[in-house]
Amino acid sequence: MFSDTVRDALAAGPSGGAEQVGFFVVAGVIMVVALVQLIRPQLLWKANRPFYRDPDANEPSRAGYVMMRVMAVGVLAMGAFIITRAL
């Protein structure tokens, strides 16, 4: 099923050098964004403010920012696991 496909893809690894470089670039960008979200989630909120009609009414609460940090820890952990498996 789906888990078999993911396991096979991780076991096979990238087939070429360019694909491997692209994988690490994308993974690096995702990890940097997750790190910013962990350290200063308000920066990501400020970057997304223009997309809201009433930004002040939609700003996350303190609990919302805590949840963003928890999600960032999860993304960093999964990213580290996937990168170490790809090496």
C-alpha positions in Angstrom: 0.0 0.0 0.0 1.1 3.6 0.6 3.6 2.8 3.3 5.2 0.1 1.1 5.6 2.8 -1.7 7.2 5.2 0.7 9.5 2.5 2.1 10.5 1.5 -1.4 11.2 5.1 -2.4 13.4 5.6 0.7 15.2 2.4 0.1 15.9 3.1 -3.6 17.4 6.5 -2.9 17.9 9.1 -5.6 19.0 7.8 -9.0 21.2 10.7 -10.1 23.4 13.4 -8.8 21.1 16.3 -9.9 18.1 14.7 -8.2 20.0 14.3 -5.0 21.1 17.9 -5.0 17.6 19.0 -5.7 16.3 16.9 -2.8 18.7 18.4 -0.4 18.0 21.9 -1.5 14.3 21.5 -1.0 14.8 19.7 2.3 17.1 22.5 3.4 14.6 25.2 2.6 11.9 23.4 4.5 14.2 22.9 7.5 15.1 26.6 7.5 11.4 27.6 7.4 10.7 25.2 10.2 13.6 26.6 12.2 12.2 30.1 11.8 8.8 28.9 12.8 10.3 27.4 15.9 12.3 30.4 16.9 10.0 33.3 15.8 6.6 32.2 14.5 5.5 35.9 14.5 7.8 36.5 11.5 5.9 34.0 9.4 2.6 35.5 10.5 3.9 39.0 9.5 4.8 37.6 6.1 1.3 36.3 5.7 -0.6 39.4 7.0 -1.3 40.9 3.5 -3.3 37.8 2.6 -6.0 38.5 5.2 -8.8 41.1 4.8 -8.6 41.9 8.6 -5.2 40.8 9.8 -5.6 42.0 13.3 -8.7 39.9 13.8 -6.9 36.8 12.4 -3.6 37.0 14.3 -3.0 33.7 16.1 -3.4 33.6 19.9 -0.6 32.6 22.3 -1.8 29.0 22.0 -1.7 29.3 18.2 1.9 30.3 18.4 2.7 27.4 20.7 1.1 25.0 18.3 3.2 26.4 15.5 6.3 25.7 17.5 5.2 22.2 18.2 4.5 21.6 14.5 8.0 23.0 13.7 9.6 20.6 16.1 7.8 17.7 14.3 8.8 18.9 10.9 12.4 19.3 12.0 12.4 15.8 13.5 10.9 14.2 10.4 13.2 16.2 8.2 16.3 15.1 10.1 15.1 11.5 9.9 14.5 11.6 6.2 17.8 13.4 5.4 19.8 10.9 7.5 18.0 8.0 5.7 18.8 9.6 2.3 22.5 9.8 3.1 
